[in-house]
Each structure stands twice: as structure tokens, then as C-alpha cells.
Amino acid sequence: MKSFFHLFSSIYKNTFFRFILGFILYGLSAYVAINFIRDIFLCKVLSLLGVYAGIYYSFFSMLESGITRIASFHIKHNSTNISKQPIKAFMAHNAMIYRCIKIVSNLFYIYLCFNVLVK
């Protein structure tokens, strides 16, 4: 049983898998909302959850991959300038930059959901 969870966690950490998973979850929620739910409010909620799953798995996995690749590029090809600003600040705080972008995106999505569901 331990090997199954180890296998799943290694697949889940794969950026391409998470990217595809986001589109699959969005498509599944859109299919269910269109074909099985007749209440408009529940349809909106399910659609918003599907969009969030798509954003969470697709956009955030691309964002994390992009920040990691920028950092590895500077380590590999620009090692002489790593000690200079703004690269030095980016290298020291790339995890915080990712978290801040994620928080701002989530807050914007909460605001968007509030406006869609209230009106």
C-alpha cells in the first residue's frame, strides 16, 4: 500500500500531469453542469469550481514551473551576475514570489466568484 501512495505522489508532482488534470477537471465540471444540473445557482457554483480547478492545476503549475526554470537558468547560464540585484532578490525570494502571485490570484478569483454569484 505504501508503494501506491509513493507512485501517486511522484505522478502528482509532475507539472504536465497537473496541467492536464486541470483541463480534465474543468471539462468534467462543465459537462456535469450542462447535462445534469437544472438549477441556475448550482450550475454557476459548479462552473466556478471547475474554473478554479482548471486555474489551480493548470495556471499555477505553469507558474511554478516558470519560476523554477528562471531560477535554474540563472544558476546555469548567469552565475556571474547572481550576486547582483534584481537577480539576487529573485533567487532569494522565488518561493515567496510564487506564493504572493498565488494569493493575489486567489483573492481576485474570490472577488470574481462573489460578483458572479451575487448578481
Backbone as numpy.savetxt, mean C-alpha at the origin, in Angstrom:
# Nx Ny Nz CAx CAy CAz Cx Cy Cz
2.97 -27.74 10.36 2.15 -26.55 10.36 3.01 -25.29 10.36
4.15 -25.38 11.00 5.03 -24.22 11.05 5.56 -23.87 9.66
5.80 -24.85 8.83 6.33 -24.59 7.50 5.31 -23.88 6.62
3.99 -24.16 6.81 2.97 -23.47 6.03 2.99 -21.98 6.32
3.05 -21.61 7.61 3.08 -20.19 7.96 4.36 -19.52 7.49
5.46 -20.24 7.52 6.72 -19.69 7.02 6.64 -19.47 5.51
6.05 -20.41 4.80 5.88 -20.28 3.36 4.95 -19.11 3.03
3.84 -18.99 3.75 2.90 -17.90 3.50 3.52 -16.54 3.80
4.30 -16.44 4.87 4.91 -15.15 5.19 5.96 -14.77 4.16
6.67 -15.74 3.60 7.65 -15.41 2.57 6.96 -14.99 1.27
5.81 -15.59 0.95 5.05 -15.17 -0.23 4.45 -13.79 0.00
3.93 -13.55 1.20 3.28 -12.28 1.51 4.27 -11.11 1.46
5.51 -11.35 1.76 6.51 -10.28 1.72 6.92 -9.92 0.30
6.54 -10.72 -0.67 6.86 -10.46 -2.06 6.03 -9.28 -2.56
6.70 -8.27 -3.10 6.02 -7.05 -3.54 5.08 -7.32 -4.71
5.47 -8.15 -5.64 4.62 -8.45 -6.78 3.34 -9.16 -6.34
3.46 -10.08 -5.39 2.28 -10.78 -4.87 1.31 -9.81 -4.22
1.83 -8.89 -3.41 0.95 -7.91 -2.76 0.31 -6.98 -3.78
1.04 -6.62 -4.83 0.49 -5.77 -5.88 -0.68 -6.45 -6.57
-0.51 -7.70 -6.95 -1.58 -8.46 -7.61 -2.73 -8.71 -6.64
-2.43 -8.97 -5.37 -3.46 -9.19 -4.36 -4.37 -7.97 -4.22
-3.81 -6.77 -4.32 -4.61 -5.55 -4.24 -5.63 -5.48 -5.35
-5.22 -5.79 -6.57 -6.16 -5.76 -7.69 -7.21 -6.86 -7.57
-6.81 -8.03 -7.10 -7.76 -9.13 -6.93 -8.81 -8.78 -5.88
-8.38 -8.23 -4.75 -9.33 -7.86 -3.70 -10.28 -6.76 -4.16
-9.75 -5.79 -4.90 -10.62 -4.74 -5.42 -11.64 -5.32 -6.40
-11.19 -6.16 -7.30 -12.10 -6.77 -8.27 -13.15 -7.64 -7.60
-12.75 -8.39 -6.58 -13.70 -9.23 -5.85 -14.75 -8.39 -5.14
-14.33 -7.32 -4.50 -15.31 -6.48 -3.80 -16.24 -5.78 -4.79
-15.72 -5.35 -5.94 -16.58 -4.73 -6.95 -17.57 -5.75 -7.51
-17.14 -6.97 -7.73 -18.03 -8.01 -8.24 -19.16 -8.30 -7.26
-18.81 -8.44 -5.98 -19.82 -8.71 -4.96 -20.76 -7.53 -4.81
-20.23 -6.31 -4.82 -21.07 -5.13 -4.67 -22.04 -4.98 -5.83
-21.60 -5.27 -7.03 -22.47 -5.11 -8.20 -23.50 -6.22 -8.30
-23.11 -7.45 -8.04 -24.00 -8.58 -8.30 -24.85 -9.05 -7.14
-24.44 -8.81 -5.90 -25.15 -9.41 -4.78 -25.75 -8.42 -3.80
-25.33 -7.19 -3.79 -25.82 -6.24 -2.79 -26.76 -5.25 -3.47
-27.94 -5.11 -2.91 -28.95 -4.21 -3.48 -29.07 -2.90 -2.71
-28.58 -2.84 -1.49 -28.63 -1.61 -0.70 -27.50 -0.68 -1.14
-27.84 0.57 -1.44 -26.86 1.53 -1.95 -25.76 1.82 -0.93
-26.15 1.98 0.34 -25.16 2.30 1.36 -24.16 1.16 1.54
-24.65 -0.07 1.61 -23.75 -1.22 1.74 -22.88 -1.39 0.51
-23.42 -1.07 -0.65 -22.65 -1.13 -1.89 -21.51 -0.12 -1.85
-21.80 1.09 -1.34 -20.75 2.11 -1.21 -19.68 1.67 -0.22
-20.10 1.10 0.92 -19.14 0.66 1.93 -18.24 -0.44 1.38
-18.83 -1.42 0.73 -18.03 -2.51 0.17 -17.11 -2.02 -0.94
-17.59 -1.09 -1.74 -16.74 -0.52 -2.79 -15.57 0.25 -2.19
-15.84 1.02 -1.14 -14.76 1.77 -0.48 -13.75 0.83 0.17
-14.23 -0.26 0.77 -13.31 -1.24 1.35 -12.46 -1.90 0.27
-13.05 -2.18 -0.87 -12.30 -2.77 -1.98 -11.25 -1.81 -2.52
-11.62 -0.55 -2.64 -10.66 0.45 -3.10 -9.52 0.58 -2.10
-9.85 0.55 -0.80 -8.79 0.65 0.20 -7.87 -0.57 0.15
-8.44 -1.74 -0.05 -7.59 -2.94 -0.17 -6.67 -2.82 -1.37
-7.21 -2.30 -2.47 -6.37 -2.09 -3.65 -5.27 -1.08 -3.40
-5.62 0.01 -2.73 -4.61 1.03 -2.42 -3.58 0.46 -1.45
-4.06 -0.22 -0.41 -3.15 -0.72 0.62 -2.14 -1.70 0.05
-2.63 -2.65 -0.71 -1.72 -3.68 -1.21 -0.96 -3.24 -2.45
-1.58 -2.49 -3.35 -0.91 -2.11 -4.59 -0.05 -0.87 -4.43
-0.65 0.24 -4.04 0.07 1.49 -3.96 1.15 1.47 -2.89
0.81 0.97 -1.71 1.80 0.99 -0.64 2.94 0.00 -0.88
2.67 -1.10 -1.57 3.78 -2.01 -1.89 4.70 -1.38 -2.93
4.13 -0.65 -3.91 4.98 0.06 -4.88 5.77 1.17 -4.19
5.15 1.86 -3.26 5.82 2.93 -2.54 6.99 2.39 -1.71
6.75 1.32 -0.99 7.81 0.72 -0.19 8.95 0.21 -1.07
8.60 -0.41 -2.18 9.61 -0.91 -3.10 10.41 0.24 -3.70
9.73 1.33 -4.05 10.42 2.49 -4.63 11.40 3.12 -3.65
10.97 3.29 -2.41 11.86 3.88 -1.40 13.05 2.97 -1.14
12.81 1.67 -1.08 13.92 0.72 -0.88 14.89 0.75 -2.05
14.36 0.84 -3.26 15.24 0.87 -4.44 16.04 2.17 -4.53
15.43 3.28 -4.14 16.18 4.54 -4.13 17.33 4.46 -3.14
17.05 3.90 -1.96 18.10 3.76 -0.95 19.21 2.82 -1.43
18.84 1.70 -2.03 19.87 0.76 -2.49 20.65 1.34 -3.67
20.02 2.15 -4.51 20.74 2.81 -5.60 21.82 3.73 -5.04
21.48 4.51 -4.04 22.47 5.44 -3.49 23.58 4.70 -2.77
23.27 3.57 -2.16 24.33 2.79 -1.51 25.27 2.20 -2.56
24.71 1.71 -3.66 25.52 1.04 -4.67 26.25 2.00 -5.60
25.57 3.04 -6.10 26.14 3.88 -7.14 26.56 5.27 -6.69
26.15 5.68 -5.53 26.41 7.05 -5.10 26.98 7.07 -3.69
27.84 6.14 -3.39 28.36 6.02 -2.02 29.24 7.20 -1.61
29.78 7.92 -2.58 30.62 9.07 -2.21 29.78 10.24 -1.70
28.53 10.33 -2.11 27.69 11.46 -1.71 26.66 11.12 -0.64
26.74 9.93 -0.06 25.77 9.55 0.98 25.91 10.43 2.21
27.07 10.95 2.48 27.26 11.78 3.67 26.78 13.21 3.47
26.31 13.56 2.29 25.84 14.92 2.02 24.30 14.98 2.12
23.84 16.17 2.51 22.39 16.40 2.56 21.86 16.54 1.15
20.73 16.25 0.82 19.54 15.60 1.36 19.59 14.08 1.33
20.62 13.50 0.70 20.72 12.04 0.63 20.96 11.46 2.02
21.73 12.15 2.83 22.01 11.70 4.18 20.73 11.64 5.00
19.89 12.66 4.87 18.62 12.68 5.60 17.69 11.58 5.09
17.66 11.39 3.79 16.81 10.34 3.22 17.27 8.97 3.71
18.56 8.71 3.70 19.07 7.41 4.12 18.81 7.16 5.60
18.86 8.21 6.41 18.64 8.05 7.84 17.16 7.88 8.18
16.29 8.44 7.36 14.87 8.47 7.72 13.95 7.87 6.66
14.43 6.94 5.86 13.57 6.42 4.79 12.37 5.63 5.32
12.50 4.96 6.46 11.35 4.27 7.04 10.31 5.27 7.55
10.78 6.37 8.12 9.85 7.40 8.59 9.16 8.11 7.43
9.88 8.31 6.34 9.28 8.92 5.15 8.16 8.02 4.63
8.40 6.72 4.57 7.38 5.78 4.12 6.16 5.83 5.05
6.39 5.81 6.37 5.28 5.85 7.31 4.49 7.15 7.22
5.17 8.29 7.04 4.48 9.57 6.92 3.62 9.63 5.66
4.13 9.15 4.55 3.34 9.12 3.31 2.14 8.20 3.50
2.33 7.09 4.17 1.24 6.15 4.41 0.17 6.76 5.33
0.59 7.47 6.36 -0.36 8.11 7.28 -1.15 9.20 6.57
-0.47 10.04 5.79 -1.17 11.11 5.05 -2.15 10.51 4.05
-1.76 9.45 3.37 -2.66 8.80 2.42 -3.87 8.20 3.12
-3.65 7.57 4.27 -4.77 7.00 5.02 -5.71 8.07 5.54
-5.17 9.17 6.03 -6.03 10.27 6.50 -6.84 10.86 5.35
-6.22 11.02 4.19 -6.95 11.51 3.04 -8.06 10.54 2.65
-7.78 9.23 2.70 -8.80 8.25 2.34 -9.94 8.23 3.34
-9.65 8.42 4.62 -10.71 8.51 5.62 -11.59 9.72 5.34
-10.98 10.84 5.00 -11.73 12.04 4.64 -12.60 11.79 3.41
-12.05 11.14 2.42 -12.79 10.81 1.21 -13.96 9.89 1.52
-13.74 8.87 2.34 -14.81 7.93 2.70 -15.92 8.64 3.46
-15.56 9.52 4.37 -16.55 10.29 5.11 -17.42 11.10 4.17
-16.81 11.76 3.19 -17.57 12.56 2.24 -18.45 11.71 1.34
-17.98 10.55 0.95 -18.78 9.68 0.08 -19.96 9.10 0.84
-19.74 8.67 2.07 -20.80 8.01 2.83 -21.83 8.99 3.40
-21.42 10.21 3.71 -22.35 11.18 4.28 -23.24 11.77 3.20
-22.71 12.02 2.04 -23.49 12.67 0.98 -24.18 11.68 0.10
